[in-house]
Amino acid sequence: MLIGKEIHSSANLAESGDTMSDASFIGLGSMGLALASAVLQRGHSITVWNRTSQKAESLVQAGALLAQNVKSAVCASPVVFICVDNYETARSILGSQAARELSGRVLVQLSTGSPQDAREMEVWAHDRGANYLDGAILAYPEQIATPQSTILVSGSESAFHQAERYLKVLAPKLIYLGDQVGAASALDCATLSYLYGALLGTVHGSLICESEGISVNDYRFLLPEYSSIVSGEVAKLSQCIYENRFENPTASLKTYFVAWERIVQQAQAAQISQAFPAFISSLLDQAVSDGYGSEEFAALIKTL
């Protein structure tokens, strides 16, 4: 049983324009619950809604208001956060009734999506009179409101200033990227590209160890030290791309290509998956064929 105040009707709120809380949170999955909890614990009043109301129990017991429906949640606050699976789900949840009440309010989208999703959502929100802010969370739920939490946001500057006090609770590392609404999602995609590449490389490295009878534990202990070297190379690579400077490399792209062929040969000899080695090899081979072999590894971007 939920203990606390429940908002049963939004009629009076919608007509008067009054609000009952500082911010509303729609969607109480693992991340949504962490977001709402952090803001509530900081002393802000919040209204929450979730399809399964039981997920709101801990929040209601701590003082949150529970909205009976999405429309009530929207009407309850001037700033509305939504964190669900994706943007299509967000629009579906808001629906026609709740969407009409977005006029004059700030909608902060923290669901997972692409830059194009963000642009389309901004148009959708503006058509309904909302001030829109798009965000990307670079943290796990347990890291919210800790120094490890980073949130990227982009879109309306006025919407950012209205939501800033709550966003700063959620992420000490809060980065506003300007009014180009797809920027937050784009930078999120870029960081995920780095993450997935590192994870895939680590998995294949573990496979090499297993195929050669080497303890993966030895590999694990080597990675932190090697990662510090890699981070320096990554910083140098991104600087080369930013400055469009690819000449006079310490190690040429062709040198990297020749070195990588050992990884391909090992996979063939050990009869393990060649998918990852072959993929990297094909990209490097193309860059060398295109005439960039004597340039920085970063010159690979000219081929992609």
Contacts in CASP RR format, 6 or more apart in sequence:
PFRMAT RR
TARGET T0000
AUTHOR 0000-0000-0000
METHOD contacts of the structure
MODEL  1
MLIGKEIHSSANLAESGDTMSDASFIGLGSMGLALASAVLQRGHSITVWN
RTSQKAESLVQAGALLAQNVKSAVCASPVVFICVDNYETARSILGSQAAR
ELSGRVLVQLSTGSPQDAREMEVWAHDRGANYLDGAILAYPEQIATPQST
ILVSGSESAFHQAERYLKVLAPKLIYLGDQVGAASALDCATLSYLYGALL
GTVHGSLICESEGISVNDYRFLLPEYSSIVSGEVAKLSQCIYENRFENPT
ASLKTYFVAWERIVQQAQAAQISQAFPAFISSLLDQAVSDGYGSEEFAAL
IKTL
2 53 0 8 1.000
2 54 0 8 1.000
2 56 0 8 1.000
2 57 0 8 1.000
2 60 0 8 1.000
2 61 0 8 1.000
2 66 0 8 1.000
3 57 0 8 1.000
3 60 0 8 1.000
3 61 0 8 1.000
4 60 0 8 1.000
4 61 0 8 1.000
4 63 0 8 1.000
4 65 0 8 1.000
4 66 0 8 1.000
5 60 0 8 1.000
5 63 0 8 1.000
5 65 0 8 1.000
5 66 0 8 1.000
6 60 0 8 1.000
6 65 0 8 1.000
6 66 0 8 1.000
6 67 0 8 1.000
6 68 0 8 1.000
7 20 0 8 1.000
7 47 0 8 1.000
7 65 0 8 1.000
7 66 0 8 1.000
7 67 0 8 1.000
7 68 0 8 1.000
7 72 0 8 1.000
7 73 0 8 1.000
7 76 0 8 1.000
8 68 0 8 1.000
8 72 0 8 1.000
9 68 0 8 1.000
9 72 0 8 1.000
10 67 0 8 1.000
10 69 0 8 1.000
10 71 0 8 1.000
10 72 0 8 1.000
10 74 0 8 1.000
10 75 0 8 1.000
10 76 0 8 1.000
10 101 0 8 1.000
12 18 0 8 1.000
13 19 0 8 1.000
13 20 0 8 1.000
13 72 0 8 1.000
13 75 0 8 1.000
13 76 0 8 1.000
14 71 0 8 1.000
14 75 0 8 1.000
14 101 0 8 1.000
17 75 0 8 1.000
19 75 0 8 1.000
19 76 0 8 1.000
19 77 0 8 1.000
19 78 0 8 1.000
20 45 0 8 1.000
20 47 0 8 1.000
20 65 0 8 1.000
20 76 0 8 1.000
20 77 0 8 1.000
21 44 0 8 1.000
21 45 0 8 1.000
21 46 0 8 1.000
21 47 0 8 1.000
21 65 0 8 1.000
21 76 0 8 1.000
21 77 0 8 1.000
22 39 0 8 1.000
22 44 0 8 1.000
22 45 0 8 1.000
22 46 0 8 1.000
22 77 0 8 1.000
22 78 0 8 1.000
22 79 0 8 1.000
22 166 0 8 1.000
23 39 0 8 1.000
23 44 0 8 1.000
23 45 0 8 1.000
23 46 0 8 1.000
23 47 0 8 1.000
23 77 0 8 1.000
23 78 0 8 1.000
23 79 0 8 1.000
23 80 0 8 1.000
23 81 0 8 1.000
23 163 0 8 1.000
23 166 0 8 1.000
24 46 0 8 1.000
24 47 0 8 1.000
24 48 0 8 1.000
24 49 0 8 1.000
24 67 0 8 1.000
24 73 0 8 1.000
24 74 0 8 1.000
24 76 0 8 1.000
24 77 0 8 1.000
24 79 0 8 1.000
24 80 0 8 1.000
24 81 0 8 1.000
25 32 0 8 1.000
25 35 0 8 1.000
25 36 0 8 1.000
25 39 0 8 1.000
25 46 0 8 1.000
25 47 0 8 1.000
25 48 0 8 1.000
25 49 0 8 1.000
25 73 0 8 1.000
25 81 0 8 1.000
25 82 0 8 1.000
25 83 0 8 1.000
26 48 0 8 1.000
26 49 0 8 1.000
26 50 0 8 1.000
26 70 0 8 1.000
26 73 0 8 1.000
26 74 0 8 1.000
26 80 0 8 1.000
26 81 0 8 1.000
26 82 0 8 1.000
26 83 0 8 1.000
26 84 0 8 1.000
26 93 0 8 1.000
26 94 0 8 1.000
27 48 0 8 1.000
27 49 0 8 1.000
27 50 0 8 1.000
27 51 0 8 1.000
27 82 0 8 1.000
27 83 0 8 1.000
27 84 0 8 1.000
27 93 0 8 1.000
28 36 0 8 1.000
28 48 0 8 1.000
28 49 0 8 1.000
28 50 0 8 1.000
28 52 0 8 1.000
28 55 0 8 1.000
28 56 0 8 1.000
28 59 0 8 1.000
29 50 0 8 1.000
29 55 0 8 1.000
29 83 0 8 1.000
30 141 0 8 1.000
31 83 0 8 1.000
31 110 0 8 1.000
31 137 0 8 1.000
31 141 0 8 1.000
31 144 0 8 1.000
32 83 0 8 1.000
32 110 0 8 1.000
32 141 0 8 1.000
33 55 0 8 1.000
33 58 0 8 1.000
33 59 0 8 1.000
33 141 0 8 1.000
34 141 0 8 1.000
34 142 0 8 1.000
34 144 0 8 1.000
34 145 0 8 1.000
35 81 0 8 1.000
35 83 0 8 1.000
35 110 0 8 1.000
35 144 0 8 1.000
35 170 0 8 1.000
36 46 0 8 1.000
36 48 0 8 1.000
36 59 0 8 1.000
36 64 0 8 1.000
36 81 0 8 1.000
37 58 0 8 1.000
37 59 0 8 1.000
37 62 0 8 1.000
38 144 0 8 1.000
38 145 0 8 1.000
38 169 0 8 1.000
38 170 0 8 1.000
39 46 0 8 1.000
39 166 0 8 1.000
39 169 0 8 1.000
39 170 0 8 1.000
40 46 0 8 1.000
40 59 0 8 1.000
40 62 0 8 1.000
40 63 0 8 1.000
40 64 0 8 1.000
41 62 0 8 1.000
41 145 0 8 1.000
42 145 0 8 1.000
42 169 0 8 1.000
44 165 0 8 1.000
44 166 0 8 1.000
44 169 0 8 1.000
45 65 0 8 1.000
46 59 0 8 1.000
46 64 0 8 1.000
46 65 0 8 1.000
46 77 0 8 1.000
47 64 0 8 1.000
47 65 0 8 1.000
47 66 0 8 1.000
47 67 0 8 1.000
47 72 0 8 1.000
47 73 0 8 1.000
47 76 0 8 1.000
47 77 0 8 1.000
48 56 0 8 1.000
48 59 0 8 1.000
48 60 0 8 1.000
48 64 0 8 1.000
48 65 0 8 1.000
48 66 0 8 1.000
48 67 0 8 1.000
48 73 0 8 1.000
49 56 0 8 1.000
49 66 0 8 1.000
49 67 0 8 1.000
49 69 0 8 1.000
49 70 0 8 1.000
49 72 0 8 1.000
49 73 0 8 1.000
50 56 0 8 1.000
51 93 0 8 1.000
53 66 0 8 1.000
56 64 0 8 1.000
56 66 0 8 1.000
59 66 0 8 1.000
60 66 0 8 1.000
65 76 0 8 1.000
67 73 0 8 1.000
67 76 0 8 1.000
69 98 0 8 1.000
70 93 0 8 1.000
70 94 0 8 1.000
70 95 0 8 1.000
70 97 0 8 1.000
70 98 0 8 1.000
71 97 0 8 1.000
71 98 0 8 1.000
71 101 0 8 1.000
73 80 0 8 1.000
73 98 0 8 1.000
74 80 0 8 1.000
74 94 0 8 1.000
74 98 0 8 1.000
74 101 0 8 1.000
74 102 0 8 1.000
74 105 0 8 1.000
75 101 0 8 1.000
77 105 0 8 1.000
78 104 0 8 1.000
78 105 0 8 1.000
78 106 0 8 1.000
78 162 0 8 1.000
79 105 0 8 1.000
79 106 0 8 1.000
79 108 0 8 1.000
79 162 0 8 1.000
79 163 0 8 1.000
79 166 0 8 1.000
80 102 0 8 1.000
80 105 0 8 1.000
80 106 0 8 1.000
80 107 0 8 1.000
80 108 0 8 1.000
81 108 0 8 1.000
81 110 0 8 1.000
81 163 0 8 1.000
81 166 0 8 1.000
82 90 0 8 1.000
82 93 0 8 1.000
82 94 0 8 1.000
82 107 0 8 1.000
82 108 0 8 1.000
82 109 0 8 1.000
82 110 0 8 1.000
82 111 0 8 1.000
83 110 0 8 1.000
83 111 0 8 1.000
84 90 0 8 1.000
84 93 0 8 1.000
84 111 0 8 1.000
85 111 0 8 1.000
85 112 0 8 1.000
86 111 0 8 1.000
86 112 0 8 1.000
86 113 0 8 1.000
86 117 0 8 1.000
87 109 0 8 1.000
87 111 0 8 1.000
87 113 0 8 1.000
87 117 0 8 1.000
87 118 0 8 1.000
87 120 0 8 1.000
87 121 0 8 1.000
89 111 0 8 1.000
90 109 0 8 1.000
90 111 0 8 1.000
90 121 0 8 1.000
91 99 0 8 1.000
91 121 0 8 1.000
91 124 0 8 1.000
94 102 0 8 1.000
99 128 0 8 1.000
100 128 0 8 1.000
102 125 0 8 1.000
102 128 0 8 1.000
102 129 0 8 1.000
102 130 0 8 1.000
103 128 0 8 1.000
103 129 0 8 1.000
103 130 0 8 1.000
104 129 0 8 1.000
104 130 0 8 1.000
104 131 0 8 1.000
105 130 0 8 1.000
105 131 0 8 1.000
106 130 0 8 1.000
106 131 0 8 1.000
106 132 0 8 1.000
106 133 0 8 1.000
106 156 0 8 1.000
106 159 0 8 1.000
106 162 0 8 1.000
106 163 0 8 1.000
107 125 0 8 1.000
107 130 0 8 1.000
107 131 0 8 1.000
107 132 0 8 1.000
107 133 0 8 1.000
107 159 0 8 1.000
108 133 0 8 1.000
108 135 0 8 1.000
108 153 0 8 1.000
108 159 0 8 1.000
108 163 0 8 1.000
108 167 0 8 1.000
109 118 0 8 1.000
109 121 0 8 1.000
109 132 0 8 1.000
109 133 0 8 1.000
109 134 0 8 1.000
109 135 0 8 1.000
110 135 0 8 1.000
110 136 0 8 1.000
110 137 0 8 1.000
110 151 0 8 1.000
113 185 0 8 1.000
114 185 0 8 1.000
114 189 0 8 1.000
115 182 0 8 1.000
115 183 0 8 1.000
115 185 0 8 1.000
115 186 0 8 1.000
115 189 0 8 1.000
117 185 0 8 1.000
118 134 0 8 1.000
118 135 0 8 1.000
118 154 0 8 1.000
118 181 0 8 1.000
118 182 0 8 1.000
118 184 0 8 1.000
118 185 0 8 1.000
119 181 0 8 1.000
119 182 0 8 1.000
121 132 0 8 1.000
121 134 0 8 1.000
121 181 0 8 1.000
122 132 0 8 1.000
122 134 0 8 1.000
122 155 0 8 1.000
122 181 0 8 1.000
125 131 0 8 1.000
125 132 0 8 1.000
126 132 0 8 1.000
131 156 0 8 1.000
131 158 0 8 1.000
131 159 0 8 1.000
131 162 0 8 1.000
132 155 0 8 1.000
132 156 0 8 1.000
132 159 0 8 1.000
132 181 0 8 1.000
133 153 0 8 1.000
133 154 0 8 1.000
133 155 0 8 1.000
133 156 0 8 1.000
133 159 0 8 1.000
133 160 0 8 1.000
133 163 0 8 1.000
134 153 0 8 1.000
134 154 0 8 1.000
134 155 0 8 1.000
134 181 0 8 1.000
134 182 0 8 1.000
134 184 0 8 1.000
134 185 0 8 1.000
135 151 0 8 1.000
135 152 0 8 1.000
135 153 0 8 1.000
135 154 0 8 1.000
135 184 0 8 1.000
135 185 0 8 1.000
136 151 0 8 1.000
136 152 0 8 1.000
136 153 0 8 1.000
136 184 0 8 1.000
136 185 0 8 1.000
136 187 0 8 1.000
136 188 0 8 1.000
137 144 0 8 1.000
137 149 0 8 1.000
137 150 0 8 1.000
137 151 0 8 1.000
137 170 0 8 1.000
137 171 0 8 1.000
138 149 0 8 1.000
138 150 0 8 1.000
138 151 0 8 1.000
138 152 0 8 1.000
138 188 0 8 1.000
138 191 0 8 1.000
139 146 0 8 1.000
139 148 0 8 1.000
139 149 0 8 1.000
139 150 0 8 1.000
139 151 0 8 1.000
139 171 0 8 1.000
143 149 0 8 1.000
144 170 0 8 1.000
144 171 0 8 1.000
145 169 0 8 1.000
145 170 0 8 1.000
145 171 0 8 1.000
146 172 0 8 1.000
147 172 0 8 1.000
147 173 0 8 1.000
149 170 0 8 1.000
149 171 0 8 1.000
149 172 0 8 1.000
149 173 0 8 1.000
150 171 0 8 1.000
150 173 0 8 1.000
150 174 0 8 1.000
150 175 0 8 1.000
151 167 0 8 1.000
151 170 0 8 1.000
151 171 0 8 1.000
151 173 0 8 1.000
151 174 0 8 1.000
151 175 0 8 1.000
152 175 0 8 1.000
152 177 0 8 1.000
152 183 0 8 1.000
152 184 0 8 1.000
152 187 0 8 1.000
152 188 0 8 1.000
153 160 0 8 1.000
153 163 0 8 1.000
153 167 0 8 1.000
153 174 0 8 1.000
153 175 0 8 1.000
153 176 0 8 1.000
153 177 0 8 1.000
153 184 0 8 1.000
154 176 0 8 1.000
154 177 0 8 1.000
154 178 0 8 1.000
154 179 0 8 1.000
154 180 0 8 1.000
154 181 0 8 1.000
154 182 0 8 1.000
154 183 0 8 1.000
154 184 0 8 1.000
154 185 0 8 1.000
155 178 0 8 1.000
155 179 0 8 1.000
155 180 0 8 1.000
155 181 0 8 1.000
155 182 0 8 1.000
155 183 0 8 1.000
155 184 0 8 1.000
156 179 0 8 1.000
157 176 0 8 1.000
157 178 0 8 1.000
157 179 0 8 1.000
160 167 0 8 1.000
160 176 0 8 1.000
160 178 0 8 1.000
164 174 0 8 1.000
167 174 0 8 1.000
168 174 0 8 1.000
177 183 0 8 1.000
177 184 0 8 1.000
177 187 0 8 1.000
194 234 0 8 1.000
200 276 0 8 1.000
201 276 0 8 1.000
202 223 0 8 1.000
204 273 0 8 1.000
204 276 0 8 1.000
204 277 0 8 1.000
205 219 0 8 1.000
206 216 0 8 1.000
206 219 0 8 1.000
207 272 0 8 1.000
207 273 0 8 1.000
208 214 0 8 1.000
208 263 0 8 1.000
208 266 0 8 1.000
208 267 0 8 1.000
208 270 0 8 1.000
208 272 0 8 1.000
209 215 0 8 1.000
209 216 0 8 1.000
209 218 0 8 1.000
209 219 0 8 1.000
210 216 0 8 1.000
211 266 0 8 1.000
211 270 0 8 1.000
211 271 0 8 1.000
211 272 0 8 1.000
212 266 0 8 1.000
212 270 0 8 1.000
237 296 0 8 1.000
237 297 0 8 1.000
237 298 0 8 1.000
238 298 0 8 1.000
239 245 0 8 1.000
240 246 0 8 1.000
240 296 0 8 1.000
240 298 0 8 1.000
241 298 0 8 1.000
241 301 0 8 1.000
245 296 0 8 1.000
246 292 0 8 1.000
246 295 0 8 1.000
246 296 0 8 1.000
246 298 0 8 1.000
246 299 0 8 1.000
246 302 0 8 1.000
247 295 0 8 1.000
247 296 0 8 1.000
249 294 0 8 1.000
249 295 0 8 1.000
249 296 0 8 1.000
249 297 0 8 1.000
251 297 0 8 1.000
252 293 0 8 1.000
252 294 0 8 1.000
252 295 0 8 1.000
252 296 0 8 1.000
253 284 0 8 1.000
253 287 0 8 1.000
253 288 0 8 1.000
253 292 0 8 1.000
253 293 0 8 1.000
253 294 0 8 1.000
253 295 0 8 1.000
253 296 0 8 1.000
253 297 0 8 1.000
253 299 0 8 1.000
253 300 0 8 1.000
254 288 0 8 1.000
254 293 0 8 1.000
254 294 0 8 1.000
256 284 0 8 1.000
256 297 0 8 1.000
257 281 0 8 1.000
257 284 0 8 1.000
257 285 0 8 1.000
257 287 0 8 1.000
257 288 0 8 1.000
257 293 0 8 1.000
260 277 0 8 1.000
260 280 0 8 1.000
260 281 0 8 1.000
260 284 0 8 1.000
261 281 0 8 1.000
263 277 0 8 1.000
263 280 0 8 1.000
263 281 0 8 1.000
264 274 0 8 1.000
264 277 0 8 1.000
264 278 0 8 1.000
264 281 0 8 1.000
266 277 0 8 1.000
267 273 0 8 1.000
267 274 0 8 1.000
267 277 0 8 1.000
268 274 0 8 1.000
283 300 0 8 1.000
283 303 0 8 1.000
283 304 0 8 1.000
284 300 0 8 1.000
286 303 0 8 1.000
287 293 0 8 1.000
287 299 0 8 1.000
287 300 0 8 1.000
287 302 0 8 1.000
287 303 0 8 1.000
290 302 0 8 1.000
290 303 0 8 1.000
292 299 0 8 1.000
292 300 0 8 1.000
292 302 0 8 1.000
292 303 0 8 1.000
293 299 0 8 1.000
END
